[in-house]
Amino acid sequence: MAEGDKVSAGDVIGYLGMTGYSTKENVNNINVPHLHFGIQLIFDESQKDGVNQIWIDVYQIIEFLQKYKSEVYYDKELKEYFRKE
């Protein structure tokens, strides 16, 4: 995946881990694998880096999705995911 790519169900967007930017282990006292995930809104180039960045806190979105998730299956013939009824 690269910046600007479309994400579909089943795409890998990241991996769990415990490394991050630190050269020392467990800097933030998080000793379980985790994934940092965020959404940044960019309306013009000034918002990519610097003081004009707009980041969305996705915690409430993830809670909502977790509460209303449904099981899916992958159809190999159609190469597509479908929700199980």
PyRosetta script that sets phi, psi and omega in degrees:
from pyrosetta import init, pose_from_sequence

init()
pose = pose_from_sequence("MAEGDKVSAGDVIGYLGMTGYSTKENVNNINVPHLHFGIQLIFDESQKDGVNQIWIDVYQIIEFLQKYKSEVYYDKELKEYFRKE")
pose.set_psi(1, 145.6)
pose.set_omega(1, 177.1)
pose.set_phi(2, -132.9)
pose.set_psi(2, 161.7)
pose.set_omega(2, 179.6)
pose.set_phi(3, -54.0)
pose.set_psi(3, 130.9)
pose.set_omega(3, 179.0)
pose.set_phi(4, 91.2)
pose.set_psi(4, -8.8)
pose.set_omega(4, 178.6)
pose.set_phi(5, -69.0)
pose.set_psi(5, 147.6)
pose.set_omega(5, 174.6)
pose.set_phi(6, -76.4)
pose.set_psi(6, 137.2)
pose.set_omega(6, 179.7)
pose.set_phi(7, -106.7)
pose.set_psi(7, 131.1)
pose.set_omega(7, 178.7)
pose.set_phi(8, -119.6)
pose.set_psi(8, 163.6)
pose.set_omega(8, 177.0)
pose.set_phi(9, -54.6)
pose.set_psi(9, 132.4)
pose.set_omega(9, 178.4)
pose.set_phi(10, 93.6)
pose.set_psi(10, -12.8)
pose.set_omega(10, 178.5)
pose.set_phi(11, -70.0)
pose.set_psi(11, 141.5)
pose.set_omega(11, 175.0)
pose.set_phi(12, -82.4)
pose.set_psi(12, 121.1)
pose.set_omega(12, 178.7)
pose.set_phi(13, -109.7)
pose.set_psi(13, -7.6)
pose.set_omega(13, 179.4)
pose.set_phi(14, 178.5)
pose.set_psi(14, 173.7)
pose.set_omega(14, 180.0)
pose.set_phi(15, -126.2)
pose.set_psi(15, 146.7)
pose.set_omega(15, 174.5)
pose.set_phi(16, -71.8)
pose.set_psi(16, 146.7)
pose.set_omega(16, 177.2)
pose.set_phi(17, -173.0)
pose.set_psi(17, -178.4)
pose.set_omega(17, 179.7)
pose.set_phi(18, -134.3)
pose.set_psi(18, 30.8)
pose.set_omega(18, -175.5)
pose.set_phi(19, -102.1)
pose.set_psi(19, -71.3)
pose.set_omega(19, -178.6)
pose.set_phi(20, 72.9)
pose.set_psi(20, -150.1)
pose.set_omega(20, -175.8)
pose.set_phi(21, -90.4)
pose.set_psi(21, -11.1)
pose.set_omega(21, -173.4)
pose.set_phi(22, -80.2)
pose.set_psi(22, 147.6)
pose.set_omega(22, 174.6)
pose.set_phi(23, -89.1)
pose.set_psi(23, -11.9)
pose.set_omega(23, 177.0)
pose.set_phi(24, -102.4)
pose.set_psi(24, 150.0)
pose.set_omega(24, 178.1)
pose.set_phi(25, -79.9)
pose.set_psi(25, 149.1)
pose.set_omega(25, 170.3)
pose.set_phi(26, 56.0)
pose.set_psi(26, 41.6)
pose.set_omega(26, -179.2)
pose.set_phi(27, -61.4)
pose.set_psi(27, -39.6)
pose.set_omega(27, -176.9)
pose.set_phi(28, -96.5)
pose.set_psi(28, 13.9)
pose.set_omega(28, 179.9)
pose.set_phi(29, 59.2)
pose.set_psi(29, 34.4)
pose.set_omega(29, 175.0)
pose.set_phi(30, -109.5)
pose.set_psi(30, 108.3)
pose.set_omega(30, -174.7)
pose.set_phi(31, -110.4)
pose.set_psi(31, 28.2)
pose.set_omega(31, 173.9)
pose.set_phi(32, -126.7)
pose.set_psi(32, 148.7)
pose.set_omega(32, 176.9)
pose.set_phi(33, -58.6)
pose.set_psi(33, 139.8)
pose.set_omega(33, -178.5)
pose.set_phi(34, -151.7)
pose.set_psi(34, 167.9)
pose.set_omega(34, 179.9)
pose.set_phi(35, -130.9)
pose.set_psi(35, 126.1)
pose.set_omega(35, 174.2)
pose.set_phi(36, -85.5)
pose.set_psi(36, 127.5)
pose.set_omega(36, -174.7)
pose.set_phi(37, -138.6)
pose.set_psi(37, 136.6)
pose.set_omega(37, 178.6)
pose.set_phi(38, -154.0)
pose.set_psi(38, 167.6)
pose.set_omega(38, 177.0)
pose.set_phi(39, -125.5)
pose.set_psi(39, 127.6)
pose.set_omega(39, 177.2)
pose.set_phi(40, -113.2)
pose.set_psi(40, 130.8)
pose.set_omega(40, 175.1)
pose.set_phi(41, -90.1)
pose.set_psi(41, 128.6)
pose.set_omega(41, 178.8)
pose.set_phi(42, -128.4)
pose.set_psi(42, 111.8)
pose.set_omega(42, 178.5)
pose.set_phi(43, -99.6)
pose.set_psi(43, -24.8)
pose.set_omega(43, 174.0)
pose.set_phi(44, -153.2)
pose.set_psi(44, 169.0)
pose.set_omega(44, -173.1)
pose.set_phi(45, -58.4)
pose.set_psi(45, -27.0)
pose.set_omega(45, -178.0)
pose.set_phi(46, -66.8)
pose.set_psi(46, -16.5)
pose.set_omega(46, -177.6)
pose.set_phi(47, -93.6)
pose.set_psi(47, -1.9)
pose.set_omega(47, 179.2)
pose.set_phi(48, -71.2)
pose.set_psi(48, -49.6)
pose.set_omega(48, 179.8)
pose.set_phi(49, -137.1)
pose.set_psi(49, 138.7)
pose.set_omega(49, 177.6)
pose.set_phi(50, 118.7)
pose.set_psi(50, -162.9)
pose.set_omega(50, -171.7)
pose.set_phi(51, -76.4)
pose.set_psi(51, -11.7)
pose.set_omega(51, -177.1)
pose.set_phi(52, -95.2)
pose.set_psi(52, 14.7)
pose.set_omega(52, -178.4)
pose.set_phi(53, -68.1)
pose.set_psi(53, 141.4)
pose.set_omega(53, 176.3)
pose.set_phi(54, -122.8)
pose.set_psi(54, 113.5)
pose.set_omega(54, 179.6)
pose.set_phi(55, -113.1)
pose.set_psi(55, 141.6)
pose.set_omega(55, 178.6)
pose.set_phi(56, -98.6)
pose.set_psi(56, 129.2)
pose.set_omega(56, 173.0)
pose.set_phi(57, -78.4)
pose.set_psi(57, 109.9)
pose.set_omega(57, -173.1)
pose.set_phi(58, -88.5)
pose.set_psi(58, 2.4)
pose.set_omega(58, -175.6)
pose.set_phi(59, -57.0)
pose.set_psi(59, -48.6)
pose.set_omega(59, -178.6)
pose.set_phi(60, -68.3)
pose.set_psi(60, -34.3)
pose.set_omega(60, 176.7)
pose.set_phi(61, -63.4)
pose.set_psi(61, -44.5)
pose.set_omega(61, -179.7)
pose.set_phi(62, -65.3)
pose.set_psi(62, -40.6)
pose.set_omega(62, 176.4)
pose.set_phi(63, -59.0)
pose.set_psi(63, -44.9)
pose.set_omega(63, 179.4)
pose.set_phi(64, -61.4)
pose.set_psi(64, -48.5)
pose.set_omega(64, -179.7)
pose.set_phi(65, -62.9)
pose.set_psi(65, -38.6)
pose.set_omega(65, 178.7)
pose.set_phi(66, -63.0)
pose.set_psi(66, -41.0)
pose.set_omega(66, -178.2)
pose.set_phi(67, -66.9)
pose.set_psi(67, -34.7)
pose.set_omega(67, -174.4)
pose.set_phi(68, -113.6)
pose.set_psi(68, 25.3)
pose.set_omega(68, -179.8)
pose.set_phi(69, -71.4)
pose.set_psi(69, 157.9)
pose.set_omega(69, 175.5)
pose.set_phi(70, -133.8)
pose.set_psi(70, 153.6)
pose.set_omega(70, -179.8)
pose.set_phi(71, -73.5)
pose.set_psi(71, 142.1)
pose.set_omega(71, 179.5)
pose.set_phi(72, -125.0)
pose.set_psi(72, 162.7)
pose.set_omega(72, 173.4)
pose.set_phi(73, -135.2)
pose.set_psi(73, 155.2)
pose.set_omega(73, -179.3)
pose.set_phi(74, -103.8)
pose.set_psi(74, 124.5)
pose.set_omega(74, 176.8)
pose.set_phi(75, -92.3)
pose.set_psi(75, 108.1)
pose.set_omega(75, -176.6)
pose.set_phi(76, -63.3)
pose.set_psi(76, -35.0)
pose.set_omega(76, -178.7)
pose.set_phi(77, -67.3)
pose.set_psi(77, -45.6)
pose.set_omega(77, -179.9)
pose.set_phi(78, -86.1)
pose.set_psi(78, -12.2)
pose.set_omega(78, -177.4)
pose.set_phi(79, 53.5)
pose.set_psi(79, 51.0)
pose.set_omega(79, -176.6)
pose.set_phi(80, -149.9)
pose.set_psi(80, 152.9)
pose.set_omega(80, 177.0)
pose.set_phi(81, -94.2)
pose.set_psi(81, 144.1)
pose.set_omega(81, 176.5)
pose.set_phi(82, -134.3)
pose.set_psi(82, 149.9)
pose.set_omega(82, 177.3)
pose.set_phi(83, -77.9)
pose.set_psi(83, 135.8)
pose.set_omega(83, 175.1)
pose.set_phi(84, -76.2)
pose.set_psi(84, 136.1)
pose.set_omega(84, -179.0)
pose.set_phi(85, -86.5)
pose.dump_pdb("model.pdb")
